[in-house]
Amino acid sequence: GVFPRLNASLLHAGNWDQTIVSLVGKAVSFDGQETLEFECVDGGKIQVQVSPDFNFEPGKSIEIMGAAGEDKTVQHFISRALGEDFDADNYNRLVSKVLNNPKYADLFGV
């Protein structure tokens, strides 16, 4: 499906309540129960609600897809590893300057 690709700044600035979103970054910490601290590609941190069996691998680049909440957290649906050579800075520029730019709405459905 098609859904917004965001960074932490865009998640916090927008009204994404109950929207399925994609965020890319690195897992920072996990309480072992349900809360994952996630650092997005822009350096901002968000809270992701996960199940206790979430495979926590700190420092690895991953994409998380889930439902954004009114409180700016994300309910984890699925995630995938992006590899060791993932360029977070380049991806952040794509997300912040192209994919979410109204100038390109016809191309990317902003």
C-alpha positions in Angstrom: 0.0 0.0 0.0 0.9 3.6 -0.2 1.4 5.5 3.1 3.3 8.6 4.2 7.0 8.2 4.8 8.0 10.4 7.7 10.8 11.4 10.0 10.3 12.5 13.6 9.9 16.2 12.8 7.1 15.4 10.3 5.4 13.0 12.7 5.4 15.6 15.5 4.4 18.5 13.2 1.5 16.8 11.4 -1.9 15.4 12.1 -1.3 11.7 11.4 -3.7 10.2 14.0 -4.7 6.7 13.0 -2.7 7.0 9.7 -0.5 4.2 8.7 3.0 5.6 8.4 6.6 4.5 7.6 9.5 5.7 9.7 13.2 4.8 9.1 15.9 4.9 11.8 17.5 2.9 14.5 16.2 1.3 17.7 17.8 3.0 20.7 16.3 1.3 23.7 13.5 -1.2 24.6 11.8 -1.7 28.0 11.4 -5.4 27.3 7.6 -5.0 27.4 6.0 -2.7 24.9 7.9 0.6 24.5 10.7 1.1 21.9 12.6 4.3 21.7 13.4 4.9 18.1 15.7 7.5 16.5 14.5 8.5 13.1 16.7 9.5 10.2 16.5 13.2 11.2 17.9 12.5 14.7 14.5 13.0 16.4 13.3 10.3 18.8 9.8 8.8 19.0 8.1 6.1 21.0 6.9 3.0 19.2 4.5 0.5 20.9 5.7 -3.0 20.2 4.9 -6.5 21.4 7.2 -8.1 24.1 8.6 -10.4 21.5 9.9 -7.6 19.4 13.4 -8.4 18.0 15.4 -5.5 19.5 18.7 -4.9 17.7 20.1 -1.6 18.9 21.9 0.5 16.3 20.6 -1.3 13.2 18.8 0.6 10.5 15.2 -0.5 10.2 11.9 0.6 8.7 8.9 0.6 11.0 5.4 0.7 9.6 2.5 1.3 11.9 -0.4 3.5 13.0 0.4 6.9 14.3 -1.4 7.9 17.4 -2.8 11.3 18.5 0.0 11.4 21.1 2.7 11.1 18.3 3.6 7.6 19.1 3.4 4.7 16.6 1.8 1.3 17.1 4.2 -1.1 15.4 2.6 -3.4 12.7 5.7 -4.6 10.9 9.4 -3.7 10.5 12.3 -4.7 8.2 16.1 -4.5 8.3 17.6 -2.1 5.8 21.2 -3.3 5.8 24.6 -2.0 7.1 25.2 0.5 4.3 21.9 2.3 4.5 22.4 6.1 4.0 20.2 7.8 6.6 21.1 11.3 5.6 20.2 10.8 2.0 16.9 9.1 3.0 16.1 12.0 5.3 16.6 14.5 2.5 14.3 12.5 0.3 11.6 12.4 3.0 11.8 16.0 4.1 12.5 17.8 0.8 10.8 15.7 -1.9 8.2 13.1 -0.7 6.4 15.5 1.7 6.8 18.6 -0.4 3.5 19.9 -1.8 5.3 20.9 -5.0 5.5 17.2 -5.8 2.0 16.2 -4.7 1.1 15.0 -8.2 4.0 12.6 -8.1 3.9 11.4 -4.5 0.4 12.1 -3.3 1.4 14.6 -0.6 
